[in-house]
Amino acid sequence: MKKTLIVGKWEYIEKVKTKTFLISLFLTPAIIILFAVLPTLLANQIETTTKAIGIIDTSGIYFRELREKVSQYKLEDNQPNYVLVNLAGANKNIGEIKNSSDELVLLGKLEGYLLILNGGTDSLKAEFCDKNTANFRDIDNFTNALNNVRADLILTKEGVSPSIIKSISDKIKINPIKIEKGNTESKSDFLVIFFSSFVFIILLMMMILSSGGMLIRSLVEEKSNRLIEILISSCTPDELLMGKVFGLSSLGLTQVIIWSLVGISLAGAGVIPIEVFNNLVPIFIYFLFGFVFYSAIFVGIGSIVTSEQEAQQITSYLSLVLVLPVALTLPAIENPDSLLVHILSLVPFTAPSIMILRFNIGPIPGWEVILSAVIMIISIYFVVFVSAKIFRIGILSYGKKPSLREIINWLKSE
Amino acid sequence: MLLVENLTKKFKDVTAVNNISFKVESGKIFGLLGPNGAGKTTAIRTTLNIIKPTSGKITFENKPITDEFFNAIGYLPEERGLYKKSKVIDVIIYFARLKNLSYNDAVKQADIWLNKLEINNLRHKKIDELSKGNQQKIQFIIAVLHNPKLLILDEPFSGFDPINQQLIKDILLSFVSSGKIIMLCTHQMDTAEKLCNDIFFINNGKEVCSGSLADIKKNFGKNHIKIEFDGGGEFLESNPAVLHIDAYSNYAEIELKEKIQPYDFLKSIVEKVKVKHFSVIEPTLNKIFIDVIKQTN
């Protein structure tokens, strides 16, 4: 036990000092945040300037109404979001108007223009011409406005009273509400689920890969320079194995704690929603399950590998297995009750990620949590047992990589 | 005393060590000698319980070698290497701690040994900044720092310059007088000849010849002479008294036929060549090694 601690401490301190660790500590969350938040931020960028939009209305009946509707869109400082310019000249044909409008847009005088083509009494065709293809938010705003205007006009023509028209055109918005224990209700926000699940799962994956990679590299080093022989003549293989897993887990824990602190402080600063940390304890437990499970696999595999190249090859295969839960995240968010999700919650390779996800989506039946946790613990025990056997023989076999049959023979040996 | 009895180690269809027995006593250096691939390293690994023997019994001070002997064993493997990115002092302390030394003792001993091997100035350097010889000194320190009762050294001198070889030899000899049990594994016969009291030749996993150095030499030292001369010594080879000759341009080691007296041989050649030096010698361990291995091959 004492030697296990000595090995663990050595592995921990020597790895904490490496550049790889520092990089994975700071770069991993930075990259994830960048990839996760940046597109959302860009899409939701709050506009600060009023846009000049031209209107070419061949029917001549929409412009005034449209201007009124559009004036409801305001910027944050209460300035109008759009200023509409009527481009329909009296005596020009449509081609000429379009050409001159295009020029205005290219010169930057106009942000873009809306072309309303009246093809007959009821059919209406509209195009939004813009320097960049389609700012979807502008298009959304104008689509809504134009449809409302058109509906108003048609209804007015049919003699419907303005108060009824108004009540129809007020849209109902559906708010998603998640029911939790104790009758509390909380807003279930896609962003929250995304952050608390996707990010945790990716962090878990990255952490397993970076520390597992470090473990394999250090084992390969010890094997190739026969340090392993000095180690094995100083402590038992089991002590060495446990020490390594212990050191590596401490390393993982350090990362998680630092990341959590950063996360909580970001939440405190309002950058990410505080709801992300609602299920921190069960998530943390499954995080550890996943980490120990995969670390033990890495130890077993690392002891078979005899060269750096082989190590890289095997690590890349394992990373494919690790990516699977990430790929399943979106379908699982969309359909958290499917049979597949229930099955994957019980498979030890995917259970940690899927359970982290499900804790965030909604309450999980108690029996399912217990079953999954029990399966996880048994699997970890089994993997550690198998890895320890492979480790005991594998660390001393040099040269050729052992065949599967040889490994099975190792497992059978007492 | 380390006692190895009927040790056999098989790997699938290869028998790396085949039924060997020997004992290593304190106060003597035991030399396990053999050509490359003879089974020396496997013999050591099974002795140290790093790998399990197929059969045989190994006892150290009358007890089987188990985990409790970890702290009494010092081992220098043949292939060298350390944690390249780590600091010298950290690596030394780590291995000392694994041999159950307290942190303070580890630091104290590290100091003593770094000074003894004249590399205390390197203690804060990273391993991969060190020269090969200095890395080897660190490995030697790791093998001996915890004052082991049983010391097993696989090729301890390879890679050292003559000055450092002398340094290590002196340390080993001081260990002998302090009663350690030392097993030396090498194919440098001149070193083995100077250091070892007991010799065990191994080839193809089998014992070829063993005993005290003096006895082995006596058995082999039948009729050897060494001769230095001016001028060509080609005629020596055709001399009927010569059984075997190692001839160089003006120096030769000759094994005479059994009934030939060295003095008569000298008389028969003084007229043909200008003899500068003539002596009756014991065969070198090198010679014995080559002969013995050739016979068994």
Interface residues (C-beta under 8 A of the other chain):
Chain A: K2 K3 I6 V7 W10 E14 T18 E221 S224 N225 R226 L227 E229 I230 L231 I232 S233 S234 C235 T236 L396
Chain B: R45 L48 N49 I50 I51 D67 F70 N71 I73 Y75 P77 E78 E79 R80 G81 L82 Y83 K84 K85 S86 D90 Y94 F95 R97 L98 K99 N100 I142 A143
